[in-house]
Amino acid sequence: MKALSVDPLWPRAGDWPASTREETPDAVLLGVPAWRTSLSPTGAGETPAAVREALRRYSPTLMGPPPVDLNTILRIADAGDVDEPDGREGEARVRAAVAELASARLLIALGGDNSATYSVAQGRRARGLITLDAHFDLRDGESNGSPVRRLLADGLDPRRVVQIGIVDFANSAAYARRALDAGVTVITLDEVRRRGIGEVVADALRIAGSGGVAAAAEARAPAPGPPAEPGDIHLDIDVDVCDRSVAPGCPASVPGGLAAWELRALVRGIARDPRVTSADIVEVDATADTTDARTVRLAALCVLELLAGLAERP
């Protein structure tokens, strides 16, 4: 690969310093290269390194106005990768690594397949969950198809779970009923486009942050009495929610999914909320991507959108 140009007036994203116990970063990256329990063949374990490399193709600058360099207003660190994050022992290592980074305002986990969501959310002690995903991830067993079911089974309140981007012809009726029966809020891809990103983001944050559709309705039309107790929210960014033309490196992406700009807008909008304390970017197989690495580059842009949302918090 041709070396990237060097220009002192055009700084690059990435190359953030290693995290240390003495520091209190605003945001920290953590690689979680899970892949062994994937339902389809995947090289997702190679993706954290590929995303770090792709970040250097981008600038950390928001156009504003005024223009802002994220590297100058945020303390960003990289904690490296969790070794062998698969299986029960691996998940314990992930939870411990995430817990050690508790001082960071936002933890960004680089997957790996979607099984990483389970241990990252638990390590961060998340009380609310928002998924950007074409699939429910409510399967039985322990795989990249089961993290949401496992979190619910371990006590996550289903009234604080919002699944955005669920798509026709990529799920079964049985799992759709499972989500409905559990009380999970499902916002389909068609509904996202009908309602608009701003409204969907606002509702998802109200539900995941305060517990249920009723709480979201009350927030739109406030009723007397104390507000619901807020909770920390984990954001699961499964890139296979996107159209296959922009995410060919996701084994389960389908034609007609979200456009790249829609995913980026959802990520930044959700990340603006201070209750969002962790996120993962998963289901990208860097070894199956196109020669221009478009899927990995989109994942890298999701990292930057998370950082932009963090910088834009009130």
C-alpha positions as CSV (number, residue, x, y, z in Angstrom):
1,M,0.0,0.0,0.0
2,K,1.3,3.4,-0.9
3,A,2.4,5.5,2.1
4,L,0.0,8.3,3.1
5,S,1.2,11.8,2.4
6,V,2.6,13.9,5.2
7,D,1.3,17.5,5.7
8,P,1.7,19.3,9.0
9,L,-1.4,21.4,8.2
10,W,-3.5,18.3,7.6
11,P,-3.5,16.2,10.7
12,R,-4.7,12.6,10.6
13,A,-7.1,10.8,12.9
14,G,-5.9,7.7,14.8
15,D,-2.5,7.1,16.2
16,W,-3.9,8.0,19.6
17,P,-1.7,7.4,22.7
18,A,-2.0,4.2,24.7
19,S,-4.3,4.4,27.7
20,T,-2.8,4.5,31.2
21,R,-4.3,4.1,34.6
22,E,-3.2,7.6,35.5
23,E,-5.1,9.3,32.7
24,T,-8.8,10.2,32.5
25,P,-9.5,10.2,28.8
26,D,-12.7,11.6,27.3
27,A,-12.8,8.6,24.9
28,V,-10.9,5.4,24.7
29,L,-10.8,2.7,22.0
30,L,-10.6,-1.0,22.9
31,G,-10.3,-3.8,20.4
32,V,-12.5,-6.8,21.0
33,P,-11.6,-9.1,18.1
34,A,-14.3,-11.8,18.7
35,W,-15.0,-14.2,15.9
36,R,-15.1,-17.8,17.1
37,T,-18.8,-18.1,17.8
38,S,-20.0,-16.4,14.6
39,L,-22.9,-18.1,12.8
40,S,-21.2,-17.5,9.4
41,P,-17.5,-17.8,8.4
42,T,-15.8,-14.6,9.3
43,G,-12.4,-12.9,9.6
44,A,-13.8,-10.3,12.0
45,G,-11.0,-10.9,14.4
46,E,-8.8,-8.9,11.9
47,T,-11.0,-5.9,11.9
48,P,-9.8,-3.8,14.9
49,A,-6.4,-3.4,13.3
50,A,-7.9,-2.6,10.0
51,V,-10.1,0.1,11.4
52,R,-7.2,1.7,13.2
53,E,-5.3,1.8,9.9
54,A,-8.3,3.2,8.1
55,L,-8.7,6.0,10.7
56,R,-5.5,7.5,9.4
57,R,-7.2,8.2,6.0
58,Y,-9.4,10.8,7.7
59,S,-8.9,14.1,9.4
60,P,-10.2,14.6,12.9
61,T,-11.7,18.0,11.9
62,L,-15.4,19.0,12.1
63,M,-16.2,21.7,9.6
64,G,-18.4,23.8,12.0
65,P,-18.3,26.7,11.5
66,P,-16.0,27.3,13.2
67,P,-13.8,24.3,12.3
68,V,-12.8,22.1,15.3
69,D,-10.0,19.6,15.6
70,L,-11.3,16.7,17.7
71,N,-7.7,15.9,18.7
72,T,-7.4,19.3,20.4
73,I,-10.7,19.3,22.3
74,L,-10.9,15.7,23.4
75,R,-8.4,13.5,25.2
76,I,-8.5,10.2,23.1
77,A,-6.6,7.1,24.0
78,D,-6.3,3.6,22.7
79,A,-6.2,0.7,25.1
80,G,-5.2,-1.9,22.6
81,D,-6.9,-5.3,22.1
82,V,-8.4,-7.8,24.5
83,D,-6.5,-11.1,24.0
84,E,-8.8,-14.0,23.0
85,P,-12.2,-12.4,23.8
86,D,-14.3,-15.4,22.8
87,G,-15.9,-17.9,25.2
88,R,-16.7,-17.5,28.9
89,E,-13.1,-16.8,29.9
90,G,-12.7,-14.4,27.0
91,E,-15.9,-12.6,28.0
92,A,-14.6,-12.2,31.5
93,R,-11.4,-10.6,30.2
94,V,-13.5,-8.2,28.1
95,R,-15.6,-7.2,31.1
96,A,-12.5,-6.7,33.2
97,A,-10.8,-4.6,30.5
98,V,-13.9,-2.4,30.1
99,A,-14.2,-2.0,33.8
100,E,-10.6,-0.8,34.1
101,L,-11.5,2.0,31.6
102,A,-14.5,3.2,33.6
103,S,-13.1,6.8,34.0
104,A,-13.5,7.5,30.2
105,R,-16.7,9.3,29.3
106,L,-17.1,7.1,26.3
107,L,-15.7,3.7,25.6
108,I,-15.6,2.6,21.9
109,A,-15.2,-1.1,21.4
110,L,-13.9,-2.2,18.0
111,G,-15.2,-5.6,17.0
112,G,-15.1,-8.3,16.1
113,D,-18.4,-9.9,15.6
114,N,-21.6,-9.0,17.4
115,S,-21.0,-11.4,20.3
116,A,-18.8,-8.6,21.7
117,T,-21.8,-6.5,22.6
118,Y,-22.7,-8.9,25.5
119,S,-19.5,-8.5,27.5
120,V,-18.8,-4.9,26.6
121,A,-22.2,-3.8,27.7
122,Q,-21.9,-5.8,30.9
123,G,-18.4,-4.5,31.6
124,R,-19.8,-0.9,31.3
125,R,-22.8,-1.8,33.6
126,A,-25.2,-0.5,30.9
127,R,-28.8,-0.2,32.0
128,G,-30.1,0.7,28.5
129,L,-29.3,-0.6,25.1
130,I,-29.8,0.8,21.6
131,T,-28.9,-1.4,18.6
132,L,-28.4,-0.2,15.0
133,D,-28.9,-3.6,13.4
134,A,-30.8,-5.4,10.7
135,H,-31.3,-8.4,13.1
136,F,-32.9,-9.0,16.5
137,D,-29.9,-11.0,17.9
138,L,-32.3,-12.9,20.1
139,R,-31.2,-16.4,19.1
140,D,-30.7,-19.2,21.6
141,G,-27.2,-20.3,22.5
142,E,-24.1,-18.2,22.6
143,S,-23.0,-16.6,19.3
144,N,-23.0,-13.4,17.4
145,G,-26.7,-13.9,17.0
146,S,-27.5,-14.0,20.7
147,P,-26.1,-11.0,22.6
148,V,-29.4,-9.2,23.1
149,R,-31.1,-12.4,24.4
150,R,-28.2,-13.0,26.7
151,L,-28.3,-9.5,28.1
152,L,-32.0,-9.8,28.8
153,A,-31.6,-13.2,30.4
154,D,-29.0,-11.7,32.7
155,G,-31.3,-8.9,33.9
156,L,-31.2,-6.1,31.4
157,D,-34.7,-4.4,31.5
158,P,-36.3,-5.0,28.1
159,R,-38.2,-1.7,28.5
160,R,-34.8,0.0,28.0
161,V,-33.9,-1.8,24.8
162,V,-34.5,-0.2,21.5
163,Q,-33.7,-1.9,18.2
164,I,-33.4,0.4,15.2
165,G,-33.1,-0.8,11.6
166,I,-34.8,-4.2,11.8
167,V,-35.5,-5.2,8.2
168,D,-37.9,-7.5,6.3
169,F,-36.7,-10.9,5.0
170,A,-33.7,-11.0,7.4
171,N,-35.5,-12.2,10.5
172,S,-38.0,-14.9,11.5
173,A,-41.5,-14.4,12.9
174,A,-40.5,-16.4,16.0
175,Y,-37.8,-13.9,17.0
176,A,-40.0,-11.0,16.1
177,R,-42.6,-12.4,18.6
178,R,-39.8,-12.9,21.1
179,A,-38.9,-9.2,21.0
180,L,-42.6,-8.2,21.2
181,D,-43.3,-10.5,24.1
182,A,-40.3,-9.3,26.0
183,G,-41.3,-5.7,25.7
184,V,-38.4,-4.6,23.5
185,T,-39.0,-1.5,21.3
186,V,-38.5,-2.3,17.7
187,I,-38.1,0.5,15.1
188,T,-37.9,-1.0,11.6
189,L,-35.9,0.3,8.7
190,D,-39.1,1.4,7.0
191,E,-40.2,3.3,10.2
192,V,-36.8,5.1,10.4
193,R,-37.3,6.4,6.9
194,R,-40.9,7.3,7.5
195,R,-40.4,9.2,10.8
196,G,-36.9,10.6,10.1
197,I,-33.6,10.2,12.0
198,G,-34.1,13.1,14.4
199,E,-37.4,11.8,15.8
200,V,-36.2,8.2,16.0
201,V,-33.0,9.2,17.8
202,A,-35.0,11.3,20.3
203,D,-37.4,8.5,21.1
204,A,-34.7,5.8,21.3
205,L,-32.8,7.9,23.9
206,R,-35.9,8.5,26.0
207,I,-36.8,4.9,26.0
208,A,-33.3,3.4,26.6
209,G,-32.5,6.2,29.1
210,S,-35.6,6.1,31.2
211,G,-37.4,2.8,30.6
212,G,-40.1,2.2,28.2
213,V,-42.5,3.5,25.5
214,A,-44.7,5.0,28.2
215,A,-41.7,7.1,29.5
216,A,-41.1,8.3,26.0
217,A,-44.7,9.4,25.6
218,E,-44.6,11.2,28.9
219,A,-41.5,13.0,27.8
220,R,-43.3,14.3,24.8
221,A,-46.3,15.3,27.0
222,P,-44.9,15.7,30.5
223,A,-47.1,14.6,33.4
224,P,-46.9,15.5,37.0
225,G,-44.5,13.6,39.3
226,P,-40.8,12.9,39.4
227,P,-38.9,11.9,36.2
228,A,-37.9,8.3,35.7
229,E,-34.4,7.5,36.9
230,P,-31.8,7.8,34.0
231,G,-29.5,5.0,33.1
232,D,-26.2,4.6,31.2
233,I,-26.8,3.5,27.6
234,H,-24.7,1.2,25.4
235,L,-24.9,1.7,21.7
236,D,-24.4,-1.4,19.5
237,I,-23.5,-0.4,15.9
238,D,-23.8,-3.5,13.8
239,V,-22.7,-2.3,10.4
240,D,-24.8,-4.9,8.6
241,V,-27.7,-2.6,9.1
242,C,-26.4,-0.8,6.0
243,D,-27.0,-1.4,2.3
244,R,-24.8,-4.1,0.9
245,S,-23.4,-1.7,-1.6
246,V,-21.7,0.3,1.2
247,A,-21.1,-2.7,3.6
248,P,-20.1,-5.6,1.4
249,G,-17.7,-6.7,4.2
250,C,-20.6,-7.6,6.5
251,P,-21.6,-11.2,5.9
252,A,-25.3,-10.5,6.7
253,S,-25.8,-7.1,5.0
254,V,-28.7,-6.9,2.5
255,P,-29.6,-4.7,-0.4
256,G,-31.8,-1.8,0.6
257,G,-30.3,-1.3,4.1
258,L,-29.4,2.1,5.5
259,A,-27.3,4.4,3.4
260,A,-23.9,5.3,4.8
261,W,-25.0,8.8,5.6
262,E,-28.0,7.5,7.5
263,L,-25.9,5.3,9.7
264,R,-23.4,8.2,10.4
265,A,-26.3,10.5,11.3
266,L,-27.8,8.0,13.7
267,V,-24.5,7.3,15.4
268,R,-23.6,11.0,15.9
269,G,-27.2,11.9,17.0
270,I,-27.2,9.1,19.6
271,A,-23.6,9.8,20.8
272,R,-24.6,13.4,21.6
273,D,-26.5,12.2,24.7
274,P,-24.4,12.2,27.9
275,R,-26.1,9.0,29.0
276,V,-24.4,7.1,26.2
277,T,-21.2,5.8,27.9
278,S,-20.2,3.0,25.6
279,A,-20.5,1.8,22.0
280,D,-19.3,-1.1,19.9
281,I,-18.8,-1.3,16.1
282,V,-19.2,-4.9,15.0
283,E,-19.9,-7.5,12.3
284,V,-17.3,-6.1,9.8
285,D,-15.1,-8.8,8.3
286,A,-12.0,-6.9,7.1
287,T,-10.8,-10.0,5.2
288,A,-14.0,-10.1,3.1
289,D,-14.1,-6.4,2.2
290,T,-13.7,-4.9,-1.2
291,T,-10.3,-3.8,-2.5
292,D,-11.1,-0.2,-1.6
293,A,-12.0,-1.3,2.0
294,R,-15.3,0.6,1.9
295,T,-16.8,-1.3,4.8
296,V,-13.8,-0.9,7.1
297,R,-13.6,2.8,6.1
298,L,-17.3,3.2,7.1
299,A,-16.6,1.6,10.5
300,A,-13.7,4.0,11.0
301,L,-16.1,6.9,10.2
302,C,-18.4,5.6,12.8
303,V,-15.6,6.0,15.3
304,L,-15.2,9.6,14.3
305,E,-19.0,10.2,14.4
306,L,-19.0,8.8,18.0
307,L,-16.2,11.3,18.9
308,A,-18.0,14.1,17.1
309,G,-21.2,13.4,19.1
310,L,-19.1,13.4,22.3
311,A,-17.6,16.7,21.4
312,E,-21.1,18.2,20.7
313,R,-22.6,17.2,24.1
314,P,-24.0,20.1,26.1
